[in-house]
Amino acid sequence: MNWKLTLKLLITATLVTVIAQSVDLKASFQSLLQVPAGSILLVVMGYLLGQVISAIKWRMLAQAGGIITSTMESLKAYFIGMFMNCFGLGMVGGDVIRGMLISGKGGSRTLGVTSVVADRAHGLAVLAGVGGLSALIFRPDFLDSYLIAMLIFIGLGVGTGWILAPLLVSRIFSVESKLGKKLVQLTGMLSRDSRVLFRVSVLSLLFHLLQISLHWFMADALGASIPFLYILTTVPFINILGSLPISWNGVGVREAGYIFFFTQQHPFLSQEQAVAMGALWLLAITISSAVGGTVALLSKDLNISLLRSDTLRNSSTAL
């Protein structure tokens, strides 16, 4: 076990311990048991659908950057990466795995990993944009101005970097040099094709709105009525924080976000219900990731050589 994974598990354990000391976990479990089985199934299926949408969007970005792959191959790589994120190496390792898989035999693994970085950066910009624009348009009184500014800064920052990175690389490095040629190839993954960007942005928007809507549905299934506008402007914060690779699957971070926004800022949920919501979301993540494990087992794409630490290290640091 490397030190990064150890640190991640320690942070997760610390956050869970702090939350457990202030929450009646038995009551949280009872809240979860009261959610109808059909509602749980809908959340899981909705989460799975979102991952399929995200995989299709990733394939479009990868193809625009020069990686030729089928929809089925990209779906397979995406779900195997999810499995490794959840049960194996953590987010960074899982992302490297799916980047290596989509590159295929003989393809540039570094380019494959770059496609994952581009996919995550684009998704972050769209998610921040959803939250920031919602806050600017509807002017909710429950969000501090600095939180709104943070979302706008993230969205604009990623968007600016997306546009400027290829231009800076082409100006600073000679395309005739080996390094310059490689960097130009990698930054080519940041597509500036307006048609591609429009299509992937629509898919990304659909993905994030689906996840936000699932949060509204989970709250309703737990017996709470949260205005959709409130969900629309707060869940982007929670999802951004939960996606940071500082805890296992965002556990602890996500629940703290639910408690802060849905309990402390406005008492829509009890703390126990907020923790139950986190457990329901984790269940959806775990089941969806298990699908990736099944795919890996059946396809035999996840072989031992691919998991060698030196292979992963070389691919992740080549960027």
Secondary structure, 3 states (H helix, E strand, C coil): CCHHHHHHHHHHHHHHHHHHHHCCHHHHHHHHHCCCHHHHHHHHHHHHHHHHHHHHHHHHHHHHCCCCCCHHHHHHHHHHHHHHHHHCCHHHHHHHHHHHHHHCCCCCHHHHHHHHHHHHHHHHHHHHHHHHHHHHHHCCCCCCHHHHHHHHHHHHHHHHHHHHHHHHHHHHCCCCCHHHHHHHHHHCCCCCCHHHHHHHHHHHHHHHHHHHHHHHHHHHHCCCCCCHHHHHHHHHHHHHHHHCCCCHHHCCHHHHHHHHHHHHHCCCCCHHHHHHHHHHHHHHHHHHHHHHHHHHHHHCCCCCHHHCHHHHHHHHHCC
